[in-house]
Amino acid sequence: MVKIDFAEVLKAGKSIKPVGLTLFVNWAIKPFTMYAIALFFLGTLFYGFIGPDSLDLVKMPFGLDLPVGATYGVGKVVEINGVKMLEVPLWRSYLAGCILLGIAPCTAMVLVWGYLAKGNDGHTLVMVAINSLTMLFLYGPLGGFLLGVGRLPVPWQALVLSISIYVALPLVAGYLSRKWIIARKGKSWFKERFLHFLTPVTIIALLITLVLLFSFKGEVILSNPLTILWIAIPLFIQTNLIFWLGYGLAKILKLQYQDAAPSAMIGASNHFEVAIATATMLFGLSSGAALATVVGVLIEVPVMLMLVRICLKTQNWFQTAPTKINSSAKDML
């Protein structure tokens, strides 16, 4: 979050159409299409492959104390090694992970995708800032609503705590840290030295998280190696659907290519760091929900690179303007 310049939000008024398109796709369409697609594939088409009797153990909602044998949503309270947990259908646990991915618009890697697609870096930076702020207000309510519709445990206290820790706190810390560092060292040092040091640290931390998640789910993957495929298919379809929807609407709105490309990319990409952290906190590190968010990471990079290639090949579909490379965006690569 320290990479984001929230002053760019003030410039959003100059580009109402691309900003409005991105917000509409991210928050009015994407969460619900993700839920519908994941429900169809995981709960119907792949239901027999995942296993009708396959169960997953997830954390008890924060502050909830139910006796062993009680039910909560589709979950049943069981006691494992003296710890109460909820036993839920495995496919619903995967559904929960997909939901958390669908309500987390990207605020990091999309800077790379937009740059590679030769898009409007200024628009991308504005949307990164706006999406980060919007998540504070919509991530929790949308997540709670869709988890409830899916008859999954809705740990509201943990959800609010998760938003505070993984969204609000990084936003505030990033904003204050950025101001303090620039004030002490200058903007040039911040871009040329600090950001170059920070990027590999972030990547290493993410890789460690992925290793831990896969180590906890190793038995599930080995016993059913197609598990990753069952989760990846709806995520792949969702990513492509949202991209083409955003790209098509950009064409209808007669946006220039430089705005159309990042608008479609922002909707298609996910903030998988927040999704993984939230799934781990709500349902547990070894839960199917956490595994589903990790699968989202595995497919995102190759799929987004494919979509970048599609954008570059279809530039002639749109009007183009002289491309100006935003130095702030370049510094984030």
N, C-alpha and C positions, 0 to 999 in steps of 0.2 A: 504493500500500500504506500510505502514511502516514495515509490516511483511516480505516483499520480499527482498531477498538478491540478488541484480543484479550482483554481482560478479560471481554467478553461471552460468551466460550466457557464460562466458569464457570456461566453461567445455563442451559446446554443441558440439564442434568439435569432441569429443570422442564418440558421439552417433548420427551419421548422420542419420541413418535409422529411428529410432523412432522419432527424432525431425522433419525430413522431412515429415514423415507420418502425424504427428500431424498438421503441418503447412498446408499441402495439404488438409487434411479433413476440417480443421477449416476455411480456406479462399477460397479454390477453389471449394468446394462442398457444405458445410453446408449452407451458405447464400442463395444459389440458390435452394436447395431442400426445405428449409423452405418457400421460396417465392412460389414455385410451389405447395407444399402440402397445405399451407394456402389458396392460391388462389382457388384450386380445392374444398376444403371443405367449406370455408366461402363464396366464390363467386359463387359456383355451387351447391354442394350437400346440404348445409345447408342454401342456399340463401332464400328459401321460409320460413324456420323456423325463421331466424333472422328478416325477414320482408323486402320485396322489397322497401317499402316506409319508412322504419325506417331511421331516419337521426341523425347525431351527430354534435354537435357544437365544433369546434376546434379553437385554437388561429390563428389569422392572422399571416402569416410569418413576421418575423422581418424586418422592413424597407419597407414593402409593404403597399401602401395606395391606395386602389381601391374603387370606389363608390359603394354604396349599389345596389345590383342587378347584379353586374359584376360577371363574372365567372373566376375561377382560377383552372386549372386542372378539376377535377370533382366537385369542391366546388363552392358554390355560396355565395357571400358576403351578410350578413344580419346584422341588427343592433339590439342588445339585450341590453336593459337598457342603451342606449347611447354608447355601445361598439361594434365595428365592429368585426364580427367573420365569420368564414367560415362554411357553412352548407354542410356536405359531407355525402354520404351513410354510414350507421352505419357499414356495413360489411367491408368497405374499411378502416375504422378507426381501426377495430380489426386487419385487415391485416397489417396495419402500425406497431402495437404493436408486432405482430409476426415477422415482418422483423427486428425490432430493437433487438429482442431476438436472432434471427438467426445470426446476425453479431457481437454478443458480446460473445466471448469465455470466459469460466470461468477462473478467476485468484485467487479464494479464496477457495470456498467449495471443489474444485477438490483436494485440499491437503488432505481433510478428506476422500474423496472417494478413492483416491489412497492408502492412509494408510490402510483403512478398507479392501481393496482388496489385501493387502500385495504386493503392487507394488514397483517399484523402486522410492523411495522418492527423490533421487537426480535428476532423469529425470523429475519428476513432478515439482520440484522447478525450474529447468531450463526452462521448458515450461511456467510456471507462469510468469517468468520474460520476456521471449521472446514474449508471447502473449500480455502482458501489453505494451511493446514497439511497437509491430506490430499494435495494435489498434490505435496508434497515427496517422498512415499513411493510414490505410485501412478502419477504421470504418466510417469515414466521406464520402469518395468517394463511398463505397459500399452502405451505407445507402441512400445517395442521388440518386444513380443510381436506386436502387430497388424501392424506393418510387416513383421516376419518372416513371418507367415502370408501376407501379401500378396506375398511373394517380392520385397520391396523391400530396398534397402540398409539395414542397421541399424548406423549408426555409433555404437556404444555410448559411446565416449569423448566424442564430440561431443554425444550426448544427455545424458550426465551433466553435461558442461560447460554445456550449454544450460540445464538445470534449475538449476544453481548460479547462473548469471548472471541468468536471467530469472524465477526463482521464489524461490530461497533468498535471494539477495542483496537483492532488493527487500523481501522480508519482514523481514529483519534491519534493513536501512537504514530502512524505514518505521517499524518498532517503535521503534528507537532515536531516530529523528528526532522522532517524535511525543512521546516522553517528554521529550526535551530541549527542544523548543519549548514544550510546555505548562508545563514547570518554569520556563522563562525568561520566557515571556510570559503564561501563564495560559490556561485552557481557553476562556474567552470570546474572547480575541484569536485563538486558533487556529481556532475555528469561524467567527468573523465576518470575519476579515481574511485569514488564510493560505489557507484552503480556497477562498475566492472567487478568490484570485490563482492558485492551483494548477490549478483546473479548466480554464480556457482554455489554459494552457500544455500540458496533457495532450492536449487536443483538437487543437491546432496540430501537435504532434509526430506524432500519429496521421495527420493529413491529409497531412503531408509524406511519411510512410512510404507511404501509399496512392498518392500521385502518383508516387513513384519506382517502386513495384511495377508500376503500369499503364504507365509509360513503357518499362520493360523488356519487357513483354508486349504492347506495342502492335501489333507485327507479327502476332503470333498472333491477336489479337482482330480486326484488320482483315481478315486473310485468311480467318478463320472467325468471323464475328460471333456465331454461335450457340454459341460455346464457353462464354460466360457462362451461357447457358440450360442447357446440358448439366450444368454443375456445380451450378447453382442449384436445379434440380428435386429431386435427392436431399437437398440440405440443407434445402429447404423441407419435404419430407415428413418428414424426421427431426425437425425442430423441432416440427411439429404432433403427430407420434406421441408424442414424449416428453412434451409438454405434456398431451395427453389421457390418457396413461397415468398420469402423476403426479396429474392432477386426478381421474381415476376412482378411483385407489387412495385418495386423500384422502377421497373420498365413502364408500368402503367402510369406511375406518378411522374414519368419523364425526368428522372434524376440523371445526372451525369454519371458516367462510369465510376469516377473517383469517389462518389458518395454511395453508389449502388453496391459496389463490391464490399466495403467494410460493413455496410448496413446488413447485408446478407450473412457475412461472416460472424458478426457479433451475435446474431440470433442462433446460428448453427452451433457455435462453440459453447462449452460449459465451463463454469468455475469449479473444476473438479477438486481443487484444494479444499474449498469450503464444504463441498458435498461429502468428501471423504471424512473430514473432521466432524461434521454434523452426524453422519451415519455412525461413526465410531462412538461418539458421545451418547447418542440416543439409544442405539441398539447393541453396541459392544463391538470390540475390535474383531472378534471372530464370527460376527453375524453375517448372514447372507446379504444384508443391506450394504454392509461395508464392502463386501466382495463386488457387488454390482457397481458401486462407484469406482472401484479400481479398474474394472473392465472398461468403464467409460474412458479412463485415462489411456488404456492400451489401444483403443480404436481411434481416439480423437486425432492423434498426430497424423497417421497415414490418411485418414479420411479428410482432414482439413487441408492437407497438402494436395490431395486430389481436387478438392473444391477450388483451391487457389489456381491450380492449373486450368480448371474450367473457366474461371473468371478471366484469366489472361487470354484464353482462346476465344472468348465471346465479347471482348471489349467493343467490337464493332456493332454490337446490339444497342449501344448507348452513345449519347453524345459525350465527347471527351473535352477536357479542359487541360491546359498546361499543368503538369504535375509539379507540385512544390513539396520537396521532402522536408518534413518537420523535424528539426534537429532533436526535439525532445523525444519523439518516437524512435528515431534512430538510436538514441542513447539507451533505449530499453531493450534493444536486440542483443 
